[in-house]
């Protein structure tokens, strides 16, 4: 499946390959740190946002910043106590 913007297709392929590798080689083996694909995801996400603006597609949800589970945990472990280190989710709403 292609991306919404033709310019984003190669980035989508790179992200899909990274995600599929992470899922099969790490996640299914118990490693839940999903930060390995975060850099390419952020670049791909920006490309999709740009393509949506160019096509005059407005979705408020696309402006929500999503973080990896490890980023969420790192941000919350310093300010939260008594949660046994369990993640409460991976969405960071502003």
PDB file of N, CA, C and O in Angstrom, chain B, residues numbered from 101:
ATOM      1  N   UNK B 101       0.845  -1.168   0.000  1.00  0.00           N
ATOM      2  CA  UNK B 101       0.000   0.000   0.000  1.00  0.00           C
ATOM      3  C   UNK B 101       0.896   1.240   0.000  1.00  0.00           C
ATOM      4  O   UNK B 101       1.846   1.324   0.778  1.00  0.00           O
ATOM      5  N   UNK B 102       0.597   2.173  -0.852  1.00  0.00           N
ATOM      6  CA  UNK B 102       1.371   3.403  -0.939  1.00  0.00           C
ATOM      7  C   UNK B 102       0.953   4.391   0.136  1.00  0.00           C
ATOM      8  O   UNK B 102      -0.103   4.255   0.754  1.00  0.00           O
ATOM      9  N   UNK B 103       1.792   5.378   0.344  1.00  0.00           N
ATOM     10  CA  UNK B 103       1.508   6.446   1.288  1.00  0.00           C
ATOM     11  C   UNK B 103       0.575   7.466   0.638  1.00  0.00           C
ATOM     12  O   UNK B 103       0.333   7.422  -0.568  1.00  0.00           O
ATOM     13  N   UNK B 104       0.062   8.374   1.445  1.00  0.00           N
ATOM     14  CA  UNK B 104      -0.838   9.411   0.948  1.00  0.00           C
ATOM     15  C   UNK B 104      -0.130  10.358  -0.015  1.00  0.00           C
ATOM     16  O   UNK B 104      -0.767  10.916  -0.907  1.00  0.00           O
ATOM     17  N   UNK B 105       1.162  10.545   0.150  1.00  0.00           N
ATOM     18  CA  UNK B 105       1.940  11.406  -0.735  1.00  0.00           C
ATOM     19  C   UNK B 105       2.980  10.592  -1.479  1.00  0.00           C
ATOM     20  O   UNK B 105       3.684   9.784  -0.872  1.00  0.00           O
ATOM     21  N   UNK B 106       3.088  10.789  -2.773  1.00  0.00           N
ATOM     22  CA  UNK B 106       4.071  10.042  -3.556  1.00  0.00           C
ATOM     23  C   UNK B 106       5.484  10.238  -3.022  1.00  0.00           C
ATOM     24  O   UNK B 106       6.294   9.311  -3.049  1.00  0.00           O
ATOM     25  N   UNK B 107       5.779  11.433  -2.540  1.00  0.00           N
ATOM     26  CA  UNK B 107       7.106  11.715  -1.990  1.00  0.00           C
ATOM     27  C   UNK B 107       7.395  10.912  -0.724  1.00  0.00           C
ATOM     28  O   UNK B 107       8.552  10.787  -0.323  1.00  0.00           O
ATOM     29  N   UNK B 108       6.365  10.374  -0.099  1.00  0.00           N
ATOM     30  CA  UNK B 108       6.512   9.658   1.173  1.00  0.00           C
ATOM     31  C   UNK B 108       6.632   8.146   0.999  1.00  0.00           C
ATOM     32  O   UNK B 108       6.876   7.436   1.975  1.00  0.00           O
ATOM     33  N   UNK B 109       6.466   7.644  -0.212  1.00  0.00           N
ATOM     34  CA  UNK B 109       6.448   6.197  -0.422  1.00  0.00           C
ATOM     35  C   UNK B 109       7.728   5.505   0.029  1.00  0.00           C
ATOM     36  O   UNK B 109       7.669   4.450   0.661  1.00  0.00           O
ATOM     37  N   UNK B 110       8.885   6.083  -0.288  1.00  0.00           N
ATOM     38  CA  UNK B 110      10.147   5.456   0.112  1.00  0.00           C
ATOM     39  C   UNK B 110      10.308   5.469   1.631  1.00  0.00           C
ATOM     40  O   UNK B 110      10.787   4.495   2.212  1.00  0.00           O
ATOM     41  N   UNK B 111       9.914   6.560   2.273  1.00  0.00           N
ATOM     42  CA  UNK B 111       9.968   6.623   3.738  1.00  0.00           C
ATOM     43  C   UNK B 111       9.040   5.589   4.364  1.00  0.00           C
ATOM     44  O   UNK B 111       9.385   4.966   5.368  1.00  0.00           O
ATOM     45  N   UNK B 112       7.868   5.409   3.773  1.00  0.00           N
ATOM     46  CA  UNK B 112       6.922   4.403   4.271  1.00  0.00           C
ATOM     47  C   UNK B 112       7.527   3.016   4.176  1.00  0.00           C
ATOM     48  O   UNK B 112       7.421   2.225   5.113  1.00  0.00           O
ATOM     49  N   UNK B 113       8.163   2.714   3.050  1.00  0.00           N
ATOM     50  CA  UNK B 113       8.807   1.400   2.882  1.00  0.00           C
ATOM     51  C   UNK B 113       9.889   1.189   3.927  1.00  0.00           C
ATOM     52  O   UNK B 113      10.012   0.099   4.487  1.00  0.00           O
ATOM     53  N   UNK B 114      10.680   2.236   4.194  1.00  0.00           N
ATOM     54  CA  UNK B 114      11.737   2.131   5.198  1.00  0.00           C
ATOM     55  C   UNK B 114      11.156   1.910   6.591  1.00  0.00           C
ATOM     56  O   UNK B 114      11.649   1.076   7.351  1.00  0.00           O
ATOM     57  N   UNK B 115      10.101   2.664   6.923  1.00  0.00           N
ATOM     58  CA  UNK B 115       9.482   2.492   8.232  1.00  0.00           C
ATOM     59  C   UNK B 115       8.835   1.113   8.359  1.00  0.00           C
ATOM     60  O   UNK B 115       8.985   0.449   9.385  1.00  0.00           O
ATOM     61  N   UNK B 116       8.116   0.681   7.322  1.00  0.00           N
ATOM     62  CA  UNK B 116       7.491  -0.644   7.357  1.00  0.00           C
ATOM     63  C   UNK B 116       8.534  -1.735   7.569  1.00  0.00           C
ATOM     64  O   UNK B 116       8.316  -2.660   8.352  1.00  0.00           O
ATOM     65  N   UNK B 117       9.667  -1.631   6.874  1.00  0.00           N
ATOM     66  CA  UNK B 117      10.733  -2.628   7.018  1.00  0.00           C
ATOM     67  C   UNK B 117      11.294  -2.609   8.438  1.00  0.00           C
ATOM     68  O   UNK B 117      11.527  -3.662   9.034  1.00  0.00           O
ATOM     69  N   UNK B 118      11.509  -1.413   8.975  1.00  0.00           N
ATOM     70  CA  UNK B 118      12.017  -1.290  10.341  1.00  0.00           C
ATOM     71  C   UNK B 118      11.023  -1.890  11.335  1.00  0.00           C
ATOM     72  O   UNK B 118      11.401  -2.672  12.208  1.00  0.00           O
ATOM     73  N   UNK B 119       9.753  -1.519  11.197  1.00  0.00           N
ATOM     74  CA  UNK B 119       8.729  -2.015  12.121  1.00  0.00           C
ATOM     75  C   UNK B 119       8.613  -3.537  12.046  1.00  0.00           C
ATOM     76  O   UNK B 119       8.568  -4.206  13.079  1.00  0.00           O
ATOM     77  N   UNK B 120       8.564  -4.086  10.838  1.00  0.00           N
ATOM     78  CA  UNK B 120       8.432  -5.534  10.683  1.00  0.00           C
ATOM     79  C   UNK B 120       9.621  -6.265  11.293  1.00  0.00           C
ATOM     80  O   UNK B 120       9.460  -7.315  11.915  1.00  0.00           O
ATOM     81  N   UNK B 121      10.826  -5.704  11.112  1.00  0.00           N
ATOM     82  CA  UNK B 121      12.012  -6.308  11.712  1.00  0.00           C
ATOM     83  C   UNK B 121      11.932  -6.227  13.225  1.00  0.00           C
ATOM     84  O   UNK B 121      12.183  -7.220  13.908  1.00  0.00           O
ATOM     85  N   UNK B 122      11.583  -5.051  13.769  1.00  0.00           N
ATOM     86  CA  UNK B 122      11.464  -4.895  15.216  1.00  0.00           C
ATOM     87  C   UNK B 122      10.419  -5.861  15.782  1.00  0.00           C
ATOM     88  O   UNK B 122      10.651  -6.506  16.804  1.00  0.00           O
ATOM     89  N   UNK B 123       9.282  -5.954  15.118  1.00  0.00           N
ATOM     90  CA  UNK B 123       8.201  -6.803  15.616  1.00  0.00           C
ATOM     91  C   UNK B 123       8.624  -8.273  15.675  1.00  0.00           C
ATOM     92  O   UNK B 123       8.429  -8.944  16.688  1.00  0.00           O
ATOM     93  N   UNK B 124       9.200  -8.757  14.591  1.00  0.00           N
ATOM     94  CA  UNK B 124       9.546 -10.189  14.544  1.00  0.00           C
ATOM     95  C   UNK B 124      10.815 -10.523  15.320  1.00  0.00           C
ATOM     96  O   UNK B 124      10.903 -11.588  15.931  1.00  0.00           O
ATOM     97  N   UNK B 125      11.793  -9.630  15.303  1.00  0.00           N
ATOM     98  CA  UNK B 125      13.080  -9.941  15.921  1.00  0.00           C
ATOM     99  C   UNK B 125      13.213  -9.467  17.369  1.00  0.00           C
ATOM    100  O   UNK B 125      14.093  -9.931  18.094  1.00  0.00           O
ATOM    101  N   UNK B 126      12.367  -8.569  17.780  1.00  0.00           N
ATOM    102  CA  UNK B 126      12.477  -8.045  19.154  1.00  0.00           C
ATOM    103  C   UNK B 126      11.194  -8.225  19.952  1.00  0.00           C
ATOM    104  O   UNK B 126      11.196  -8.875  20.997  1.00  0.00           O
ATOM    105  N   UNK B 127      10.101  -7.652  19.465  1.00  0.00           N
ATOM    106  CA  UNK B 127       8.856  -7.665  20.232  1.00  0.00           C
ATOM    107  C   UNK B 127       8.388  -9.088  20.522  1.00  0.00           C
ATOM    108  O   UNK B 127       8.047  -9.403  21.662  1.00  0.00           O
ATOM    109  N   UNK B 128       8.369  -9.940  19.519  1.00  0.00           N
ATOM    110  CA  UNK B 128       7.906 -11.317  19.725  1.00  0.00           C
ATOM    111  C   UNK B 128       8.838 -12.121  20.626  1.00  0.00           C
ATOM    112  O   UNK B 128       8.481 -13.208  21.080  1.00  0.00           O
ATOM    113  N   UNK B 129      10.025 -11.594  20.883  1.00  0.00           N
ATOM    114  CA  UNK B 129      10.981 -12.250  21.775  1.00  0.00           C
ATOM    115  C   UNK B 129      11.009 -11.581  23.144  1.00  0.00           C
ATOM    116  O   UNK B 129      11.879 -11.870  23.966  1.00  0.00           O
ATOM    117  N   UNK B 130      10.042 -10.675  23.388  1.00  0.00           N
ATOM    118  CA  UNK B 130       9.889 -10.078  24.705  1.00  0.00           C
ATOM    119  C   UNK B 130      10.487  -8.700  24.886  1.00  0.00           C
ATOM    120  O   UNK B 130      10.334  -8.108  25.954  1.00  0.00           O
ATOM    121  N   UNK B 131      11.164  -8.168  23.880  1.00  0.00           N
ATOM    122  CA  UNK B 131      11.753  -6.831  23.998  1.00  0.00           C
ATOM    123  C   UNK B 131      10.733  -5.800  23.505  1.00  0.00           C
ATOM    124  O   UNK B 131      10.436  -5.740  22.312  1.00  0.00           O
ATOM    125  N   UNK B 132      10.205  -5.001  24.413  1.00  0.00           N
ATOM    126  CA  UNK B 132       9.126  -4.080  24.059  1.00  0.00           C
ATOM    127  C   UNK B 132       9.596  -2.651  23.770  1.00  0.00           C
ATOM    128  O   UNK B 132       8.774  -1.786  23.468  1.00  0.00           O
ATOM    129  N   UNK B 133      10.896  -2.394  23.858  1.00  0.00           N
ATOM    130  CA  UNK B 133      11.415  -1.058  23.546  1.00  0.00           C
ATOM    131  C   UNK B 133      11.244  -0.811  22.056  1.00  0.00           C
ATOM    132  O   UNK B 133      11.925  -1.420  21.231  1.00  0.00           O
ATOM    133  N   UNK B 134      10.322   0.096  21.719  1.00  0.00           N
ATOM    134  CA  UNK B 134      10.004   0.351  20.312  1.00  0.00           C
ATOM    135  C   UNK B 134      10.682   1.601  19.769  1.00  0.00           C
ATOM    136  O   UNK B 134      10.260   2.134  18.743  1.00  0.00           O
ATOM    137  N   UNK B 135      11.718   2.073  20.434  1.00  0.00           N
ATOM    138  CA  UNK B 135      12.369   3.313  20.024  1.00  0.00           C
ATOM    139  C   UNK B 135      13.280   3.147  18.806  1.00  0.00           C
ATOM    140  O   UNK B 135      13.692   4.147  18.217  1.00  0.00           O
ATOM    141  N   UNK B 136      13.601   1.933  18.421  1.00  0.00           N
ATOM    142  CA  UNK B 136      14.524   1.710  17.312  1.00  0.00           C
ATOM    143  C   UNK B 136      14.019   2.323  16.005  1.00  0.00           C
ATOM    144  O   UNK B 136      14.828   2.770  15.192  1.00  0.00           O
ATOM    145  N   UNK B 137      12.715   2.355  15.786  1.00  0.00           N
ATOM    146  CA  UNK B 137      12.144   2.890  14.543  1.00  0.00           C
ATOM    147  C   UNK B 137      11.651   4.329  14.690  1.00  0.00           C
ATOM    148  O   UNK B 137      11.140   4.908  13.731  1.00  0.00           O
ATOM    149  N   UNK B 138      11.799   4.903  15.866  1.00  0.00           N
ATOM    150  CA  UNK B 138      11.281   6.254  16.118  1.00  0.00           C
ATOM    151  C   UNK B 138      11.856   7.309  15.176  1.00  0.00           C
ATOM    152  O   UNK B 138      11.094   8.149  14.696  1.00  0.00           O
ATOM    153  N   UNK B 139      13.145   7.315  14.887  1.00  0.00           N
ATOM    154  CA  UNK B 139      13.670   8.373  14.001  1.00  0.00           C
ATOM    155  C   UNK B 139      13.044   8.346  12.601  1.00  0.00           C
ATOM    156  O   UNK B 139      12.648   9.392  12.087  1.00  0.00           O
ATOM    157  N   UNK B 140      12.949   7.179  11.988  1.00  0.00           N
ATOM    158  CA  UNK B 140      12.359   7.101  10.642  1.00  0.00           C
ATOM    159  C   UNK B 140      10.861   7.360  10.709  1.00  0.00           C
ATOM    160  O   UNK B 140      10.294   7.925   9.774  1.00  0.00           O
ATOM    161  N   UNK B 141      10.203   6.954  11.807  1.00  0.00           N
ATOM    162  CA  UNK B 141       8.781   7.230  11.948  1.00  0.00           C
ATOM    163  C   UNK B 141       8.512   8.732  11.978  1.00  0.00           C
ATOM    164  O   UNK B 141       7.584   9.210  11.326  1.00  0.00           O
ATOM    165  N   UNK B 142       9.312   9.468  12.724  1.00  0.00           N
ATOM    166  CA  UNK B 142       9.107  10.918  12.829  1.00  0.00           C
ATOM    167  C   UNK B 142       9.283  11.595  11.471  1.00  0.00           C
ATOM    168  O   UNK B 142       8.514  12.495  11.134  1.00  0.00           O
ATOM    169  N   UNK B 143      10.273  11.183  10.691  1.00  0.00           N
ATOM    170  CA  UNK B 143      10.490  11.751   9.352  1.00  0.00           C
ATOM    171  C   UNK B 143       9.313  11.404   8.450  1.00  0.00           C
ATOM    172  O   UNK B 143       8.814  12.258   7.716  1.00  0.00           O
ATOM    173  N   UNK B 144       8.872  10.154   8.505  1.00  0.00           N
ATOM    174  CA  UNK B 144       7.736   9.719   7.695  1.00  0.00           C
ATOM    175  C   UNK B 144       6.469  10.473   8.103  1.00  0.00           C
ATOM    176  O   UNK B 144       5.699  10.901   7.243  1.00  0.00           O
ATOM    177  N   UNK B 145       6.252  10.634   9.393  1.00  0.00           N
ATOM    178  CA  UNK B 145       5.063  11.341   9.887  1.00  0.00           C
ATOM    179  C   UNK B 145       5.040  12.785   9.384  1.00  0.00           C
ATOM    180  O   UNK B 145       3.987  13.280   8.983  1.00  0.00           O
ATOM    181  N   UNK B 146       6.172  13.455   9.400  1.00  0.00           N
ATOM    182  CA  UNK B 146       6.239  14.827   8.894  1.00  0.00           C
ATOM    183  C   UNK B 146       5.927  14.876   7.398  1.00  0.00           C
ATOM    184  O   UNK B 146       5.255  15.799   6.937  1.00  0.00           O
ATOM    185  N   UNK B 147       6.407  13.901   6.645  1.00  0.00           N
ATOM    186  CA  UNK B 147       6.122  13.837   5.216  1.00  0.00           C
ATOM    187  C   UNK B 147       4.621  13.664   4.981  1.00  0.00           C
ATOM    188  O   UNK B 147       4.054  14.314   4.104  1.00  0.00           O
ATOM    189  N   UNK B 148       3.987  12.806   5.747  1.00  0.00           N
ATOM    190  CA  UNK B 148       2.539  12.582   5.619  1.00  0.00           C
ATOM    191  C   UNK B 148       1.771  13.846   5.976  1.00  0.00           C
ATOM    192  O   UNK B 148       0.811  14.202   5.292  1.00  0.00           O
ATOM    193  N   UNK B 149       2.183  14.526   7.039  1.00  0.00           N
ATOM    194  CA  UNK B 149       1.518  15.779   7.420  1.00  0.00           C
ATOM    195  C   UNK B 149       1.622  16.809   6.299  1.00  0.00           C
ATOM    196  O   UNK B 149       0.649  17.495   5.984  1.00  0.00           O
ATOM    197  N   UNK B 150       2.806  16.911   5.702  1.00  0.00           N
ATOM    198  CA  UNK B 150       3.005  17.862   4.602  1.00  0.00           C
ATOM    199  C   UNK B 150       2.102  17.498   3.416  1.00  0.00           C
ATOM    200  O   UNK B 150       1.479  18.376   2.818  1.00  0.00           O
ATOM    201  N   UNK B 151       2.033  16.219   3.081  1.00  0.00           N
ATOM    202  CA  UNK B 151       1.188  15.772   1.971  1.00  0.00           C
ATOM    203  C   UNK B 151      -0.285  16.066   2.257  1.00  0.00           C
ATOM    204  O   UNK B 151      -1.034  16.443   1.356  1.00  0.00           O
ATOM    205  N   UNK B 152      -0.690  15.892   3.501  1.00  0.00           N
ATOM    206  CA  UNK B 152      -2.080  16.178   3.862  1.00  0.00           C
ATOM    207  C   UNK B 152      -2.382  17.663   3.716  1.00  0.00           C
ATOM    208  O   UNK B 152      -3.442  18.040   3.218  1.00  0.00           O
ATOM    209  N   UNK B 153      -1.446  18.507   4.150  1.00  0.00           N
ATOM    210  CA  UNK B 153      -1.652  19.956   3.997  1.00  0.00           C
ATOM    211  C   UNK B 153      -1.745  20.321   2.521  1.00  0.00           C
ATOM    212  O   UNK B 153      -2.596  21.120   2.127  1.00  0.00           O
ATOM    213  N   UNK B 154      -0.867  19.735   1.701  1.00  0.00           N
ATOM    214  CA  UNK B 154      -0.869  20.027   0.268  1.00  0.00           C
ATOM    215  C   UNK B 154      -2.175  19.592  -0.394  1.00  0.00           C
ATOM    216  O   UNK B 154      -2.628  20.215  -1.354  1.00  0.00           O
ATOM    217  N   UNK B 155      -2.773  18.527   0.120  1.00  0.00           N
ATOM    218  CA  UNK B 155      -4.028  18.030  -0.433  1.00  0.00           C
ATOM    219  C   UNK B 155      -5.234  18.604   0.308  1.00  0.00           C
ATOM    220  O   UNK B 155      -6.372  18.195   0.079  1.00  0.00           O
ATOM    221  N   UNK B 156      -4.966  19.551   1.193  1.00  0.00           N
ATOM    222  CA  UNK B 156      -6.011  20.230   1.972  1.00  0.00           C
ATOM    223  C   UNK B 156      -6.874  19.256   2.776  1.00  0.00           C
ATOM    224  O   UNK B 156      -8.094  19.400   2.861  1.00  0.00           O
ATOM    225  N   UNK B 157      -6.215  18.279   3.353  1.00  0.00           N
ATOM    226  CA  UNK B 157      -6.871  17.321   4.240  1.00  0.00           C
ATOM    227  C   UNK B 157      -6.568  17.765   5.662  1.00  0.00           C
ATOM    228  O   UNK B 157      -5.405  17.878   6.049  1.00  0.00           O
ATOM    229  N   UNK B 158      -7.616  18.015   6.437  1.00  0.00           N
ATOM    230  CA  UNK B 158      -7.438  18.486   7.807  1.00  0.00           C
ATOM    231  C   UNK B 158      -7.995  17.459   8.787  1.00  0.00           C
ATOM    232  O   UNK B 158      -9.197  17.196   8.817  1.00  0.00           O
ATOM    233  N   UNK B 159      -7.116  16.895   9.570  1.00  0.00           N
ATOM    234  CA  UNK B 159      -7.510  15.983  10.630  1.00  0.00           C
ATOM    235  C   UNK B 159      -6.823  16.420  11.909  1.00  0.00           C
ATOM    236  O   UNK B 159      -5.594  16.472  11.964  1.00  0.00           O
ATOM    237  N   UNK B 160      -7.583  16.729  12.919  1.00  0.00           N
ATOM    238  CA  UNK B 160      -6.987  17.178  14.177  1.00  0.00           C
ATOM    239  C   UNK B 160      -6.120  16.094  14.805  1.00  0.00           C
ATOM    240  O   UNK B 160      -5.120  16.399  15.456  1.00  0.00           O
ATOM    241  N   UNK B 161      -6.490  14.847  14.619  1.00  0.00           N
ATOM    242  CA  UNK B 161      -5.740  13.748  15.227  1.00  0.00           C
ATOM    243  C   UNK B 161      -4.303  13.688  14.721  1.00  0.00           C
ATOM    244  O   UNK B 161      -3.417  13.220  15.436  1.00  0.00           O
ATOM    245  N   UNK B 162      -4.066  14.146  13.521  1.00  0.00           N
ATOM    246  CA  UNK B 162      -2.719  14.064  12.964  1.00  0.00           C
ATOM    247  C   UNK B 162      -1.767  15.007  13.692  1.00  0.00           C
ATOM    248  O   UNK B 162      -0.552  14.827  13.624  1.00  0.00           O
ATOM    249  N   UNK B 163      -2.295  15.997  14.380  1.00  0.00           N
ATOM    250  CA  UNK B 163      -1.453  16.934  15.108  1.00  0.00           C
ATOM    251  C   UNK B 163      -1.040  16.408  16.479  1.00  0.00           C
ATOM    252  O   UNK B 163      -0.169  16.994  17.122  1.00  0.00           O
ATOM    253  N   UNK B 164      -1.648  15.316  16.939  1.00  0.00           N
ATOM    254  CA  UNK B 164      -1.280  14.731  18.210  1.00  0.00           C
ATOM    255  C   UNK B 164       0.097  14.117  18.088  1.00  0.00           C
ATOM    256  O   UNK B 164       0.371  13.386  17.136  1.00  0.00           O
ATOM    257  N   UNK B 165       0.971  14.408  19.046  1.00  0.00           N
ATOM    258  CA  UNK B 165       2.302  13.817  19.048  1.00  0.00           C
ATOM    259  C   UNK B 165       2.229  12.459  19.734  1.00  0.00           C
ATOM    260  O   UNK B 165       1.763  12.351  20.868  1.00  0.00           O
ATOM    261  N   UNK B 166       2.684  11.443  19.050  1.00  0.00           N
ATOM    262  CA  UNK B 166       2.745  10.109  19.605  1.00  0.00           C
ATOM    263  C   UNK B 166       4.187   9.777  19.914  1.00  0.00           C
ATOM    264  O   UNK B 166       5.086  10.050  19.118  1.00  0.00           O
ATOM    265  N   UNK B 167       4.401   9.186  21.075  1.00  0.00           N
ATOM    266  CA  UNK B 167       5.744   8.816  21.476  1.00  0.00           C
ATOM    267  C   UNK B 167       5.851   7.313  21.528  1.00  0.00           C
ATOM    268  O   UNK B 167       4.847   6.599  21.528  1.00  0.00           O
ATOM    269  N   UNK B 168       7.071   6.846  21.571  1.00  0.00           N
ATOM    270  CA  UNK B 168       7.274   5.418  21.753  1.00  0.00           C
ATOM    271  C   UNK B 168       7.003   5.081  23.210  1.00  0.00           C
ATOM    272  O   UNK B 168       6.995   5.972  24.059  1.00  0.00           O
ATOM    273  N   UNK B 169       6.782   3.820  23.506  1.00  0.00           N
ATOM    274  CA  UNK B 169       6.509   3.401  24.873  1.00  0.00           C
ATOM    275  C   UNK B 169       7.676   3.749  25.786  1.00  0.00           C
ATOM    276  O   UNK B 169       7.467   4.146  26.932  1.00  0.00           O
ATOM    277  N   UNK B 170       8.903   3.606  25.291  1.00  0.00           N
ATOM    278  CA  UNK B 170      10.059   3.911  26.124  1.00  0.00           C
ATOM    279  C   UNK B 170      10.147   5.409  26.415  1.00  0.00           C
ATOM    280  O   UNK B 170      10.528   5.791  27.521  1.00  0.00           O
ATOM    281  N   UNK B 171       9.803   6.265  25.451  1.00  0.00           N
ATOM    282  CA  UNK B 171       9.786   7.708  25.696  1.00  0.00           C
ATOM    283  C   UNK B 171       8.731   8.044  26.745  1.00  0.00           C
ATOM    284  O   UNK B 171       8.964   8.877  27.621  1.00  0.00           O
ATOM    285  N   UNK B 172       7.565   7.394  26.656  1.00  0.00           N
ATOM    286  CA  UNK B 172       6.494   7.623  27.611  1.00  0.00           C
ATOM    287  C   UNK B 172       6.951   7.223  29.012  1.00  0.00           C
ATOM    288  O   UNK B 172       6.764   7.968  29.973  1.00  0.00           O
ATOM    289  N   UNK B 173       7.557   6.031  29.116  1.00  0.00           N
ATOM    290  CA  UNK B 173       8.031   5.552  30.409  1.00  0.00           C
ATOM    291  C   UNK B 173       9.081   6.485  30.997  1.00  0.00           C
ATOM    292  O   UNK B 173       9.037   6.804  32.185  1.00  0.00           O
ATOM    293  N   UNK B 174      10.031   6.924  30.164  1.00  0.00           N
ATOM    294  CA  UNK B 174      11.080   7.824  30.648  1.00  0.00           C
ATOM    295  C   UNK B 174      10.507   9.128  31.151  1.00  0.00           C
ATOM    296  O   UNK B 174      10.974   9.654  32.161  1.00  0.00           O
ATOM    297  N   UNK B 175       9.510   9.663  30.476  1.00  0.00           N
ATOM    298  CA  UNK B 175       8.901  10.925  30.889  1.00  0.00           C
ATOM    299  C   UNK B 175       8.089  10.779  32.164  1.00  0.00           C
ATOM    300  O   UNK B 175       8.016  11.721  32.953  1.00  0.00           O
ATOM    301  N   UNK B 176       7.480   9.628  32.384  1.00  0.00           N
ATOM    302  CA  UNK B 176       6.593   9.452  33.531  1.00  0.00           C
ATOM    303  C   UNK B 176       7.272   8.859  34.752  1.00  0.00           C
ATOM    304  O   UNK B 176       6.797   9.064  35.869  1.00  0.00           O
ATOM    305  N   UNK B 177       8.367   8.132  34.577  1.00  0.00           N
ATOM    306  CA  UNK B 177       9.034   7.530  35.729  1.00  0.00           C
ATOM    307  C   UNK B 177       9.614   8.575  36.664  1.00  0.00           C
ATOM    308  O   UNK B 177       9.709   8.335  37.867  1.00  0.00           O
ATOM    309  N   UNK B 178      10.001   9.716  36.147  1.00  0.00           N
ATOM    310  CA  UNK B 178      10.582  10.748  37.000  1.00  0.00           C
ATOM    311  C   UNK B 178       9.523  11.511  37.790  1.00  0.00           C
ATOM    312  O   UNK B 178       9.840  12.120  38.811  1.00  0.00           O
ATOM    313  N   UNK B 179       8.260  11.486  37.332  1.00  0.00           N
ATOM    314  CA  UNK B 179       7.229  12.265  38.016  1.00  0.00           C
ATOM    315  C   UNK B 179       6.155  11.411  38.672  1.00  0.00           C
ATOM    316  O   UNK B 179       5.295  11.939  39.376  1.00  0.00           O
ATOM    317  N   UNK B 180       6.189  10.098  38.453  1.00  0.00           N
ATOM    318  CA  UNK B 180       5.152   9.218  38.985  1.00  0.00           C
ATOM    319  C   UNK B 180       5.784   8.235  39.959  1.00  0.00           C
ATOM    320  O   UNK B 180       6.845   7.676  39.686  1.00  0.00           O
ATOM    321  N   UNK B 181       5.130   8.027  41.095  1.00  0.00           N
ATOM    322  CA  UNK B 181       5.632   7.057  42.054  1.00  0.00           C
ATOM    323  C   UNK B 181       4.556   6.032  42.321  1.00  0.00           C
ATOM    324  O   UNK B 181       3.365   6.321  42.214  1.00  0.00           O
ATOM    325  N   UNK B 182       4.984   4.828  42.670  1.00  0.00           N
ATOM    326  CA  UNK B 182       4.055   3.789  43.067  1.00  0.00           C
ATOM    327  C   UNK B 182       3.349   3.092  41.929  1.00  0.00           C
ATOM    328  O   UNK B 182       2.328   2.447  42.168  1.00  0.00           O
ATOM    329  N   UNK B 183       3.835   3.186  40.699  1.00  0.00           N
ATOM    330  CA  UNK B 183       3.150   2.482  39.615  1.00  0.00           C
ATOM    331  C   UNK B 183       3.890   1.225  39.193  1.00  0.00           C
ATOM    332  O   UNK B 183       3.586   0.655  38.146  1.00  0.00           O
ATOM    333  N   UNK B 184       4.854   0.784  39.987  1.00  0.00           N
ATOM    334  CA  UNK B 184       5.608  -0.440  39.728  1.00  0.00           C
ATOM    335  C   UNK B 184       6.286  -0.429  38.382  1.00  0.00           C
ATOM    336  O   UNK B 184       6.614  -1.496  37.864  1.00  0.00           O
ATOM    337  N   UNK B 185       6.513   0.721  37.794  1.00  0.00           N
ATOM    338  CA  UNK B 185       7.202   0.821  36.525  1.00  0.00           C
ATOM    339  C   UNK B 185       6.382   0.431  35.328  1.00  0.00           C
ATOM    340  O   UNK B 185       6.912   0.331  34.222  1.00  0.00           O
ATOM    341  N   UNK B 186       5.093   0.208  35.524  1.00  0.00           N
ATOM    342  CA  UNK B 186       4.236  -0.208  34.408  1.00  0.00           C
ATOM    343  C   UNK B 186       3.835   1.004  33.585  1.00  0.00           C
ATOM    344  O   UNK B 186       3.524   2.068  34.120  1.00  0.00           O
ATOM    345  N   UNK B 187       3.849   0.818  32.271  1.00  0.00           N
ATOM    346  CA  UNK B 187       3.440   1.889  31.356  1.00  0.00           C
ATOM    347  C   UNK B 187       1.932   2.043  31.390  1.00  0.00           C
ATOM    348  O   UNK B 187       1.196   1.056  31.412  1.00  0.00           O
ATOM    349  N   UNK B 188       1.483   3.265  31.395  1.00  0.00           N
ATOM    350  CA  UNK B 188       0.059   3.541  31.374  1.00  0.00           C
ATOM    351  C   UNK B 188      -0.435   3.758  29.948  1.00  0.00           C
ATOM    352  O   UNK B 188      -1.614   4.059  29.760  1.00  0.00           O
ATOM    353  N   UNK B 189       0.414   3.619  28.946  1.00  0.00           N
ATOM    354  CA  UNK B 189       0.034   3.834  27.562  1.00  0.00           C
ATOM    355  C   UNK B 189       1.185   4.448  26.811  1.00  0.00           C
ATOM    356  O   UNK B 189       2.229   4.753  27.387  1.00  0.00           O
ATOM    357  N   UNK B 190       0.986   4.631  25.504  1.00  0.00           N
ATOM    358  CA  UNK B 190       2.076   5.204  24.716  1.00  0.00           C
ATOM    359  C   UNK B 190       1.640   6.434  23.941  1.00  0.00           C
ATOM    360  O   UNK B 190       2.279   6.805  22.957  1.00  0.00           O
ATOM    361  N   UNK B 191       0.561   7.071  24.371  1.00  0.00           N
ATOM    362  CA  UNK B 191       0.110   8.281  23.687  1.00  0.00           C
ATOM    363  C   UNK B 191       0.366   9.467  24.602  1.00  0.00           C
ATOM    364  O   UNK B 191      -0.022   9.459  25.771  1.00  0.00           O
ATOM    365  N   UNK B 192       1.012  10.468  24.071  1.00  0.00           N
ATOM    366  CA  UNK B 192       1.304  11.688  24.820  1.00  0.00           C
ATOM    367  C   UNK B 192       0.412  12.792  24.288  1.00  0.00           C
ATOM    368  O   UNK B 192       0.670  13.338  23.216  1.00  0.00           O
ATOM    369  N   UNK B 193      -0.629  13.122  25.023  1.00  0.00           N
ATOM    370  CA  UNK B 193      -1.560  14.163  24.562  1.00  0.00           C
ATOM    371  C   UNK B 193      -1.124  15.495  25.126  1.00  0.00           C
ATOM    372  O   UNK B 193      -0.819  15.619  26.313  1.00  0.00           O
ATOM    373  N   UNK B 194      -1.099  16.477  24.268  1.00  0.00           N
ATOM    374  CA  UNK B 194      -0.710  17.820  24.679  1.00  0.00           C
ATOM    375  C   UNK B 194      -1.935  18.658  24.939  1.00  0.00           C
ATOM    376  O   UNK B 194      -1.817  19.830  25.298  1.00  0.00           O
TER     377      UNK B 194
END
